[in-house]
Amino acid sequence: MELIFTLLFMILSTFRSCRNFLRMAKLAEAWMMDIAHVAALAAFLASPAARRIIGAIIPVDGGQHLLAWD
C-alpha cells in the first residue's frame, strides 16, 4: 500500500513539474524584466491616464506571480 502512495506522489509531483514548466515556457518574457518596466509603470501611474486606478496591486514581474497559483 505504501508503494502505491509513493508512486501516486511521484506521478503527481511529475505532473506539477511539467505543468509549471509549460507555464514558464509561456512566460518567456519573465526573464527579461529590468528597471525600465518598473519605470514605465510608475510613469503611467503618475499620469492623468491612471487617475481612476485606486488601491491596486500591480505585479511587474513578467507573469511570475501566475506560477504560484497551483
Secondary structure, 3 states (H helix, E strand, C coil): CHHHHHHHHHHHHHHHHHHHHHHHHHCHHHHHCCHHHHHHHHHHHHCHHHCCCCCCCCCCCCCHHHHHCC
